[in-house]
Amino acid sequence: MNRKNELEPYLFECQINSEVVISCIDDFCSTLKKKTVLGMDNASTHTSNAVKNKQEEWAKKGLKIFDLPTYSPDSATLGAQPC
């Protein structure tokens, strides 16, 4: 989703693997007009060596990958604690 709340989805009728993720990010990079940050969770398709090996290439195109922290149920409940 961009700053204008516009979403360009990618739809597939196949199993999503690292190759599919890389293809989507390569396509996304071709549309960049300025430096961009892409947050990715810890799904195995996002953390594979194949994806990690592409990050330098994407960075040269203006895309920075931000790895989101691992979900922790203990820290997720901290924000809901009464003062």
C-alpha contacts under 8 A as a table, 3 or more apart, distances in Angstrom:
res1	aa1	res2	aa2	distance
1	M	4	K	7.76
1	M	5	N	5.54
1	M	6	E	5.32
1	M	7	L	4.45
1	M	8	E	7.09
2	N	5	N	5.26
2	N	6	E	5.46
2	N	7	L	6.68
3	R	6	E	7.33
10	Y	24	C	7.43
12	F	15	Q	7.90
12	F	16	I	7.87
16	I	19	E	7.92
16	I	20	V	5.85
16	I	21	V	7.21
16	I	45	T	7.64
17	N	20	V	5.41
17	N	21	V	6.45
17	N	45	T	5.39
18	S	21	V	4.96
18	S	22	I	6.04
18	S	44	S	7.96
18	S	45	T	4.52
18	S	46	H	6.64
18	S	48	S	6.78
18	S	50	A	6.87
18	S	51	V	6.58
19	E	22	I	5.11
19	E	23	S	6.19
19	E	50	A	7.84
20	V	23	S	5.09
20	V	24	C	6.26
21	V	24	C	5.16
21	V	25	I	6.20
21	V	45	T	6.93
21	V	46	H	7.24
21	V	51	V	7.86
22	I	25	I	5.12
22	I	26	D	5.96
22	I	51	V	6.36
22	I	54	K	7.81
23	S	26	D	5.08
23	S	27	D	6.17
24	C	27	D	5.11
24	C	28	F	6.08
25	I	28	F	4.81
25	I	29	C	6.03
26	D	29	C	5.13
26	D	30	S	6.55
26	D	58	W	7.66
27	D	30	S	5.25
27	D	31	T	7.09
28	F	31	T	5.50
28	F	32	L	6.92
29	C	32	L	5.35
29	C	58	W	6.95
29	C	61	K	6.60
29	C	62	G	7.68
29	C	63	L	6.83
32	L	35	K	7.30
32	L	36	T	7.38
32	L	61	K	7.87
32	L	62	G	7.28
32	L	63	L	7.99
34	K	62	G	6.56
35	K	62	G	4.49
35	K	63	L	5.95
35	K	64	K	7.67
36	T	62	G	6.10
36	T	63	L	4.94
36	T	64	K	6.17
37	V	63	L	5.79
37	V	64	K	4.72
37	V	65	I	5.85
37	V	66	F	6.55
38	L	63	L	7.05
38	L	64	K	6.20
38	L	65	I	4.99
38	L	66	F	5.84
39	G	65	I	6.03
39	G	66	F	4.61
39	G	67	D	5.85
39	G	68	L	6.16
40	M	46	H	6.69
40	M	65	I	7.09
40	M	66	F	6.23
40	M	67	D	5.22
40	M	68	L	5.74
41	D	46	H	6.98
41	D	67	D	6.16
41	D	68	L	5.10
41	D	69	P	7.30
41	D	70	T	7.51
42	N	46	H	6.29
42	N	47	T	6.17
42	N	67	D	7.31
42	N	68	L	7.04
42	N	69	P	7.69
42	N	70	T	6.57
43	A	46	H	5.30
43	A	47	T	6.42
44	S	47	T	5.11
44	S	48	S	5.93
45	T	48	S	5.79
45	T	51	V	7.72
46	H	51	V	6.27
47	T	51	V	6.38
47	T	52	K	6.61
48	S	51	V	5.36
48	S	52	K	6.29
49	N	52	K	4.92
49	N	53	N	5.90
50	A	53	N	5.19
50	A	54	K	6.63
51	V	54	K	5.31
51	V	55	Q	6.74
52	K	55	Q	5.43
53	N	56	E	6.99
54	K	57	E	5.37
54	K	58	W	6.28
55	Q	58	W	5.03
55	Q	59	A	5.99
55	Q	64	K	7.56
55	Q	65	I	6.98
56	E	59	A	4.98
56	E	60	K	6.39
57	E	60	K	5.28
57	E	61	K	6.72
58	W	61	K	5.05
58	W	62	G	6.47
58	W	63	L	5.22
58	W	64	K	7.09
59	A	62	G	5.01
59	A	63	L	4.72
59	A	64	K	5.42
59	A	65	I	7.96
60	K	63	L	7.27
71	Y	76	A	7.78
72	S	75	S	5.52
72	S	76	A	6.16
73	P	76	A	4.99
73	P	77	T	6.42
74	D	77	T	5.64
74	D	78	L	6.87
75	S	78	L	5.15
75	S	79	G	7.62
76	A	79	G	6.45
76	A	80	A	7.87
77	T	80	A	5.29
77	T	81	Q	6.70
78	L	81	Q	5.43
